[in-house]
């Protein structure tokens, strides 16, 4: 049976099995004692390994003109490999709208993607390679937000949006005593949710050859991947009826739009649309629907740099455009406009020396194997005047990956309520008025 028939015949009556891992119980335990700077934070984890040479330092020209100042032309040898993109949706670069930490650091631990993500989301370095099937040892920013923030709101205010499944749903919540699943945020992997084949088949029909009950079980297994918390009464699967209905409707609408082809080219960029762009696009849909207070979204398509340097540069441009599109959506969404702070930072960098793989344009590829260069990244804090220092550059070695969690807690006013022993870093105070 085809997906359209599945949606029609099932009437999405079984949609609760889609939503169960992602809607978590409403309510928080403690009132926050701090003062908020803004009511919304979006943390864009520029993942996949981004080297400062190609991003901040513009060694190949300004590949990220929506984020960084300047109009330096792209190196002519790789320019033919760049996809055409629309004009910027912004009147000026994001650098002009915030504070840029030019010598940020991923200072410790293996420079692996899951380690880097875990550090950015927990605020704790991970000294060893991690178990990809285990939740973090320390609480995540989602748990801190939902346990310590006030007034009480539902978990629909907290989202972790990843462009892949694999181990990443495990970053939703930790196994730290006193925290855990009941304080996690909603997780969703848009390109996996809409089509298991990824962005390139979004909108295509998907054939089901099993009976309807088996289809539901398969979809539940697919969406529940890495969510083993299915004990009776477990907070991970106990949901309010109201929230379940809201998310069922949201997912049902998304699936129907995909089936009807409305997601084939939502930004009008044609063949340039990649997984990262779809991930940001779906984040925008979440923002418009729920106006959440906390969103963490990642982009990993630059990881192609292991074997294709030119495509890495091309994907940097696409991710840069996606971040600009995201900020434009934030500023045109009532309830988010002028009340949101955007944080942009890679999870780690890339090596100084290339590997031996050469792409079609004669460029050598780059890995990330914990050399010093793979620890050098940037961070940009963007927000409205009066909240965030505009156009400020911090040129000294200032800030680390472990500082992002306390910075978000500082912005949303609940940092004083987090046990100090759990925060290894400090807020990036220089960014704020």
N, C-alpha and C positions, 0 to 999 in steps of 0.2 A: 504494500500500500504506500502511496506517496505521502509526503509530509503534509500537503494541503488537505488530503483526505483524513490524515491522522488528526490534524487540528480540528477539522469540522466534525468528524464522527465522535472523537473523544470529548469534544466540547470543552476541552481543557479541564474537564472535571477532575482529572488526576493531577492538575498542575501543582498541587501541594507538594508532590514529590520533587518537583523542580525547585521549589522555593525553600524547602525545609532546611538545607544546609546553610542558606544565606541570610535568612531572617532570624535574628536572635532576639531574646526577650527584651522588652523595654524596661526602663528604670535604671537608676544608678543609686549607689549607696550613700555617697557623701556629697555635700555641697562644696563647690570650689570656693576657695578663699581669695584667689588672685583677681586682678582686674584684667579684663580682656582688652587687647589691642584691636582685634577684628573678630567678627562672628563666624568667619569661614576661612579655612586653609585648604589649598590644593598643593600637594607635593608631587611634582613631576620628576620621577626617577629616570634620568636620562641614561638608561642601562645598556648593557651590551659591551661596555668598555670604550670609553671616549677619551682619546688622547688630546691633551691641551694643545699640542702642535697644530692639529687640524681644526680645532674648535676655537679656543680663546686666542691663540697666537696667530691664526690665519696663515699657516705655512703654505696652504694651497689656494689662497684667496679667502674671502669671507664666505665660508660655506654656510654660515648661520647668521644671515643679515637681519633676521627678525629678532634674534636674541642680542647680538653684539653690534656695536656701532661700526660703521665703515662700509665701503662699497668696493673693496678690493676685488678685482676680477679673478675668476677661478683659473687655476693653472691650465694653459692651453692644451697640454697633452691629455688631460683627463676631462676637459670640458665637453668633448663629444659624448662622453658616457653619462652626462647629467640629464635627468628627466626634466622636461619643461614643467614649470610650476606657475600658478597664477600670481599676480601681484600680491604683496603683503596686505593682509587685512588691517594692519596697524599703521598709524600715522608716523610712528617713530619706534625705534627698537626698544625692546623690553629693558635693556640696560639703562635707558634714560628714565625709566619708571621705577627704579629701585637701586639696591646696593649690590655691587659685584665684588665677591671675594675671589681675587685672581689667583691666590696661592692657597687654595683649600687642600686638604689632605685626607686620603684614606690611609691612615698611618700604620695599621697593624693588621695581621691576619692574612690568610691566603687571598690573592686577587682573583677569586672565583666569583661567578655571578651570584650563586646562592649565598655565599659568605657576604658579598657586598650588599645584597638586598637585605639580609638579616641584620647587618650592622646599621643600615640606614633606617630600618623599621623598628629596631629595638633600642638603638642608641648604645649598644655594647659591641665591642670588637669580638670576633670569634677566632681564637688562636689556632684552631685546627680545622681541617676539612670537616664539613658538617654531614650528618646523616640526612640525606635528602628526603627521607620518609618521616622525619620527626619534627614536631613543633619546636620552636626556639626555647632555649633555657630561660631567657629573660622575657618579661612582658613586652608586648608590642605597643606602638603608639595607639592602636585601636583600643586595646585594653585600658591603657592609661586614660584615654578620653572617656570611655564609657563608664569606668569605675569612679573617676574623680571629678568629672565635669557635672555642672548643674546649670539650669534646671533640668529635670528629668525629661528625656526625649527617647524615641525609639532608636533601634540600631539602623533604621533607614537613614539616619544622619551620619553614618560612618561607613565608608566604602573603600575596599581594596580592589583595584581594577588592574588585572594582569593580562598581557598579551599571550600568555601560555599557561597551560595547566602544569603538568610535571610536579615539581615540589612546591610551587609557589602558593597554592592554597594554604599550606601549613603555616605561612607567615601571618595568617589571620589572627591567631592567638597562640599563646605560649603554654607551657606546662608548669609555669612558676606558681608556687602555692599562693592562694588568695586571688589569683587572676584566672585565666583559662577561658574556655569556650563561651561561658555566659557573658563575657565582656568583649568578645570578638566583634569585628565589624562585618558587613556584608562582603562576600567575595564574589567576583564574577570575572570570567575570562571570555570577553565578547566574541572573539573569532571562533573559539571552541563552542560557545553556546549556540551561536547562529548556525554554524556549519563545522562539523568536525574536520573537514578538509581545509579550513582556513579561508583567508580573505578572497582567494582567487575563485572560489565557487560560491561565494555569498549570493543568495538569491536563486541558486539552482535548486531544482527539485531533488529530493533525496528519497530513494526507494527503500521501503521496508517490506521484507518478505515473510515476516513472522506474524503471529497473531497479535492482536492489539495489546493484550496484557504483557506479552513479551517485549513489545516496543516500549511500553511504559517502564518496565524493569530495566531495559537497556539504557534508556535515557536517564533514569535515576542513577544507575551505576556510573554512567559517563559524568554526570554533574556532581556526583558525590565523591568523585575520585579524591583521595587523600583526606577524606572526612570520615574517619573510623568511629566517630563519637555517636554511636547509635544505641546506647543503652536506654532502656525505658526511662522516660522522665529526664533524660540528659538535657542540659540547657542548650546544647547544640541543635536539638531538633524540636524543642518546645517553643511554639510560636503563638502570638496572639492572632485571633481570627481576623482582626482588622488589618494587621500588617500582612498576613498571608494573602488576603484578597488583593491588597494594593500591589504586591510584587507579582502575583499571578497575572494580574492585568497588564503590568508593565512588560513582563516577559512574553506574554501572549501577543501583545501588540508588536514587539520587536520581531518575533518569529514570523508573524503575518507580513510585516513589511519586507523582511528578507525574502520570503517566498514570492511576493509580488514584484520583486526587483527594485524596491525603493532604496535599497542599500548598495546597489551596484556601483554608483558613482556619486555619493552624497555631497561631495565638495566640488564636483565639477573639474576634477583633476585628471580624469581619464585613467590611463594605464599606470600613472604615477602612484595611485592609491595602494598603499602597502599595509601590512599588519599594524604598524605603529600608528598610522593615520586612522585606521578603523578603531583601534583601541582608544585614541583620543576622541574620535567621533562618538563612540558609545559613552565615554565619560561625559561628554557634553549632553547627551540624552539624559543621563542620570542627574546631571546638574539642573537641567531644565525641569525635570520631573519632581525631584526631591529636594533641591536646594540644600544639599548636605553641608554640615559644618566641617567635616573632615573627609578628604578624598586623597588617596595615594594611588598614582597611576604610573605604570612603567612603560618603557619603549625599548625593545631589544634588537631591532633589525640591524643595527650597526655591528652586531656580532659577526656579520659576514666578513669582517676584516681579517679573520683567520686565513681566508683564501682569496679575497678579492678586495684590494685596497680601494679601487675606483668606486665599486659599489658601496663600500663603507662611506666614502665621501658623499655619494649620492643620497644614501640613507640619512646621513647627518643633515643634509638639506631638507629632506622630507620631515624628519623629526622636528627640526627648527620651525618649519612651516606649520606643523601640527600644534606646537606650543603656542604660536601666535594665534592660530585659529581658536584654540582653547581660551586664551586670554580675551579674545574678542567676544566669544560666547559668554564668558563670565561677566564682561562689562555690559552686555546687552540683555542679561537675565535679571529681571526684578527680584530683589532679595539677595542677589549676589553682587551686583554692581556696586562699586565703591565701598564694599564691606568684605572684600576677600584679599588675602595675601597668598601669592603664588611663590613657591620655592622650587627652584630648578637645580639639580645637581646630578652628575654621573655617580654610579656606584663605585667605579674605579677607573683607572686609565688604561694605557697600553704601553708595551715595551718601547724602549729607545731603539733597539736594534730589530730589524725585520727578520722574518723567517725566510725560507727558501722558495716560497710559492710566488709565482709571477702572474699577474692578471693580463688581460688582453691589451692593456695600454702600457705594458712594460713596468708596472709598479709592483714592488714587493709587498707582501702581506705582513700583518703584525699580530702577534699574540699578546697575552698578558700573564707573565710568569713571575710576578712579585719583584721585578727590578724597581729601582727608585722612581723611574718615570711612570710606571703603572700605578703609583700612589699619588701622583700629582693630578688634581682635578680642580674644578671651579665650583662655585655656588653663587646663585643669584636669588635675591629676595626682592620680589616685586609687590608693590601695593600702592594704595592711594596716597597722595600728598597729605601730610598731617599724621600719617601712620608710619610710613616708610621713608627713609632718606632717599631723595631722588637723584639719580645720576652720580652716586658716590662710588668710587673705586677704592678698595682696600688692597694695597699693593704688597704689604708684608705677608709673611706666612701666618695666616690667621684662620682658625676654624678647621674642624675635622668632621668626618662623617657622623661621629657620635654626638655632634652638637645639634643635629637636625631635630631629633626627638624632643630635647628640652626646649628648642626654639618654638616648635609647634605648641608644646604645653604652655610656654610663656605667652604666645599669641592668644590662645584660647582661655588663659587665666587659671589653669589648674596645676601649674608646676609646683606651687607651694604644698600641694596635697600629696605629691608623689614622695615616697620615702627617699631621702637623699642618697642612700646607699645604692639605689637602683639606677641613678643617673650618672653615667661616667663622664658626660660632657656638660657644656654650659650653653645657655642661649647665645645667639649671635646678636648681642645687644647693639652693636654698632649700626645695625641695619635700621633701627627704629628711632623715631623722633623722641 
